[in-house]
Amino acid sequence: MEVNSLYMEFLKANYPTVAGRLDALKDTSPSGTTPEEIAKSKAKLEEEFNTLANDAERVNRFQIWEKVPTILRDRYYGRVPQEVMEAAEREEIYVLREMEYHPEKRNVDEVRAEVEEKYGSIMMPKDIVNFAAKSAFAAAIVAGYSEICSAELARQRQDRDALFDKLDDPNLSKEEKDKIHRDILKSQQATADAIRADWGGGYIRSKDENGTDIVVRMKPHQPEKHLIHLLGKFNAGKIDKDELVADMSRLDLQEALKERQPELLAYLQRRNIQAKIGHFNDETRDFLAKYVLKYLPDNERSEIMENAQRRYSKIRENLNDEQRAIAVAKNMNANKANILPRHNNLSAKEKLNNMPSSLNRSGYERQT
């Protein structure tokens, strides 16, 4: 007797008595002294279990609850308010994503009005049909990605969902499974490539109005993310100074950044970005000031650096001696960037950390 773990999470949050009874039934052994009595007892336990687990009203409510973004569900400890559930039932994806990315927004009606104003003119591509892909498109739009990039990310999500569905076929040969796994990896790489192109400029696959595959040359759309990512790689010794300067000083990047002062400030004020800046060594901070912070007013520039240092100091207070030694060693190692080999390819962890959140089940770019 088993139920889906996510369904059980839903039950524990919303129907704790039912969840408790299901747990008890799973741990209850059939009673009886004869095979017939044991079989009868087992059947009775299974009947009660299945009746509780398959209650139509609860299953329907779970299917709606499942459409609420994970981070938004967690914010309410699984007990999602009725008005948010209604938005999920109506598949108001932008409303859900806007509330996910902005914890201060709690009034659904107000968010609906804001969403209509901000995203009312954005059309969902016709070839994006499943809910997860539509949700990925909306999540990327809300996170600041361009429509072209958001569409590509959603298409890749849709393609991967189809590939994972194929893996469920028990009749697949090992060769067929291996090919599907390779195709999934290709799709993940295409997602990472699209994200990098949206951040710092590059080529993105797309479709024209007739559905024909095309390649689009993108200008830097989110240069602040690209530049902070570059600085992080430099600080960790993954690229050298020449490579860093050549990329950061690009005219198209700097011009795009100059036009995005509000977005730059908001991005640098995020807690995880503040923590990242706090880890930067002196040389990396010098590059940060020279190529990024120069577009901000002096008072805001100083506040960002002070907050970052304060946040990092607080983190270090909680480290043991061994962890502090590792942190110091990493900082010293990063200063040797000129003699370290180049590592231009993103690691699996970097790809995961630099993708928009909510584009898959585990969440990608959680930077709010």
N, C-alpha and C positions, 0 to 999 in steps of 0.2 A: 504494500500500500504506500504509494508515493504521490506527492504533488509537486508541481513546479516550485522551485525555491523562491522565485519572484512573487508567485501567487501566495505562498505562505507568508512572505514579508508583508504583503498587502493585508492578509487576514490578521496577522498579529497586530498591525497598526489600527485596523478598522473594525475587526471582529475578533477581539482577543479570546472570547469564550469559545468560539468555533475553532480558532487556531489551537487553543489548549486541548480541546476535545480530540482534534485530529492527531495531535502529538501523543495523546494518551492512547488512542486506538492503535497507532503504529507500534507502540511499546507493549500492547496487550497480547498475551499469548492465548490461543484458543483453549477453552476448557473442555473437560470430558475425560472419560476413562476408556472409551472405545473409539475406534476409527470413525464410526458414524457420528458419535457425539462431537468429536473434534472437528470433523468436516462441517457439521451443522453450525458449531460455534464460530468457526472461521468464516463461513458464508455470512453469518449474521454480523460479524465485525466488519467485513468488507462492504456489506450493504449499507451499514450506518456510515462508514467512512465515505463511500461514493456519494451517498445522499447529501452529506454535508459539503463535500468537496465540489460537487457539481450543481449546487443550487443555482438556478438560472439567474436570479436577481444579483447574487454576489459575483457570479462569473461575468455578467454584463458590466457591473460596476468596475470590476478589475480590468476589463478590456478598455474602459475609458481611462481609468487611473494609469494604465500602462502608457498612454499617450502623453501624459504629463512628463516633461523632461526630468531626468533623474535628480538633477541638482535642485530643481524646484520641489520635487517630492521630498527630498531630504530636508529642505528648509522647514517643512511642516511636519517633520518626523513621520512621514507616511500618511498623516491624516490631512489630506488635501481639502481645502475649503470648497464648499459646494459651488461657489461662483467660478472657481478655477476648473473644477470638474466639468461644469457646463461649457466652459471655453474649450476644453479638451474634447467633449462630446461633439461639439460643433466644428471641431478640427480648425480652431482659430490659431494656427501655428505661430503667426507673428506675435499674437498676444502672449502666448506661452513663452516664446523665446525672449521677448522684450522683458517679461517679468523674471525670467531666468537670469539674464545678463544684468539686470538692475534690481537688486534686492529691495531697494527702497520703494519700489512700485508695487503696491498691494491692492489698489482699487482697480478691479477688472474693467469697469466701465470707462474710467479715465484712460486706461491703457488702450482700450479699443479705439477711442477717439484719437489718441496720439498715433496709433498704428495706421489708421486710415490716412492721416495727414502725411506720415513719413513714408509709408510703403504702398499707399493706394495705387500708385501709378506703375508699380513693378509687376510684371506679368510672369507667372510661373511657366517655364517652358513646357510645351505640350507633351514632349517625350518623357517628362518626369512624372511618373504615375503612382508609384507606391508611397505610402505615408512616410516611411522612414526617409526616403529620398527627398520628398517635399519638405520634411522637417529639416533635413540637412541643408537644403537651399535656403530656407528661412533663417536658420541658425547662422549661416555664413553671412547673409545680408545684414542681420542684426549685429553681428560681430565686426562689421565694417568692410567686408569683402565686396568686390565689384560684382555686378550681375553676371558677367562672363565667367569669372572664376567660380562664383557660387553655383552656377549651372553645371560647370565641369565637375565640381566636387560632388554635387547631387547625382550626376550621371555615374560617376565612379562608385558612389555608395550603392546605387541601384544595381550596377553591374556586379558588385561584390555580393550583394544579397542573393542575386540569381545564382552566382557561383557556389555560395554556401548551401543553397537549396539543392544544387546538383550533388553535393557531397553526401547528402542524406540517402542517396540511392545505394542500397546494399549490394547491388549487382555490379558496381563499378570495379574495374580491374585496378591493380596498383598503378599501372601506367596512366590510366585515365585520372585517378586521384592526384597523381604527381603533376599532371598537366594542369588540373584545376588549381592546385596550390601555386603553381608558377604564375598562372593568370591572376590569381588574387594578389600575389606579390607585385606583379606589373601594375595592377590597378592602384595598389597602395603607393607605388612609386610615382604614378601619374598624379595622384592626389598631392603628394609632397611637392612635385614639380610645379603644379598649378599654384600652390600656396606661395612658394618662393617667387614665382613670376608675378603674383599679385602684390607681394610685399615690395620687391625691389626692381620689378620690370623683367620682361622676358616673354617667351612664347607660351600661349595656352591653346589647347585644342578646344574647339567649339563647333557649333552648327549654325548654318545660315537659316533664313526664313523658310527654306525648302527642306530643311532637315539634312542638308549635305554637310559632311565633315569638312571643317576648315581649320586653319591655324591663325590665331590672332596675335599680333605683337602688342604687348601691354606696356604702358608706361608705369613707373613706380606708383602704386596706388596706396600702399601703407608703408612708406619709407621708414617711419619711426620703428616699426617692428624689425625691418631688415637690418637697420643700423645697430640696434641693441643686440640683435642676434649675432651680428658680426663681432661686436665688442666682446660678447660672451665667449665666442670661439677664440678670439685673440687672447683674452685673459686666461683661457684654459690651455693655451699653447697649441691650438689646432691649426692656426694660420699664422704667418709671420707678418712683420710690420709692413713690408712692401705690398703684400697682398691686401692687407687691411686698408692702407691709405689709398691704393689704386681704386678700390671699390667704394670706400666712403666718400671720396672726393669727386665722384662722378657728378657731372653737371646736372643730369636729369634727376638724380637722387636729391641733391641739395636744393634744386628748384622746387621739387615736389614737397620737400620737408618745410621749406619756407612758407608754403601756402597752407600748412596744416598745424599752425601753432596751437589751436584749441585741442586738436586730436593728440598732438605731441605731449602737451601738458597733462591731459587726462591719462595717457598711456604711462607716462613716467610716474604718475601718482599712484598707480596700482601697487598693491602691497607686494606681490611677487616680483614686480620689476624693481621696486625699492630695495627688496632683499638682494636681488641680483646685482644692482649697482653697488650695494654695500660690500659685496665680495670683490669688487674690482680693485686691482692694485693701482698704484699711483700712475703708472704709465697709461693704463687703460682709461683711468679717469681723465687724464690730460686729453686723450683722443675724444672722449665723451664731450668734454667742454669745447673742444675745437670744432668738432663736426656736427654736434647735436644741440647742446645747450645754448649755443650762441643765438639761437632764434627765440629764446625766451627772455623776458625782462629779468633784470639782475636779482630782484627780490625772490622771484619764483625759482630762479636757477639755484640760488643759495639754499632756499628751503628744501628743494629736492635733494641736494647733496647732504644737507644736515640730517634730514629724515632717514636717508639711506644709511648713513653712518650710525645713527642712533639705533635703527632697526637691527643692523648687523651686530652692533655691540651687545644688544640684548640677547641675540641668538648665541653669541660667543660665551656669554655668562653661563649658559646652560650646557656648554660642552665640557666633557671630561678632558683630562690632560692629553690622552691619546688622540681624541678628535681635534683638539686644538693644534697638536703637532702636525696632523694630516693637513689641516687648513693652511698652516704656515708653509708647509712643503709645497702645496699646490700653488700658493701665491708666489713663492720663490721660483718655482718651475715656470710659471707663466711669464716671468720677467725674462726668460731665456728664449723668447719667441723667435728671435732671429736665427737660432741654430737648431730649432726643432723641425722635423720633417713636416711637410704639408699633409693635411687630411681633408681633402675637398669634399669627400662623400659624407653625408649625414649618417650617423649611426641610427639604429632602429629606435633607440630611446629619444634621440633628437627629433626624428621624424614624428614620433608620437607627441612629444612636447610642443611641437610647432605647428600642429594642425588645429583648426577651429574646434572648440568644444562642441559636443552634441552631434558631431558628424558620424559618430559610431557609438556603440553601447557603452564603451568605457570612458568616453569624453576625451577630447584632444586638447584644445587650447583653452585652459581654464585660467584666464588672466583677469577676471573681475574680482 
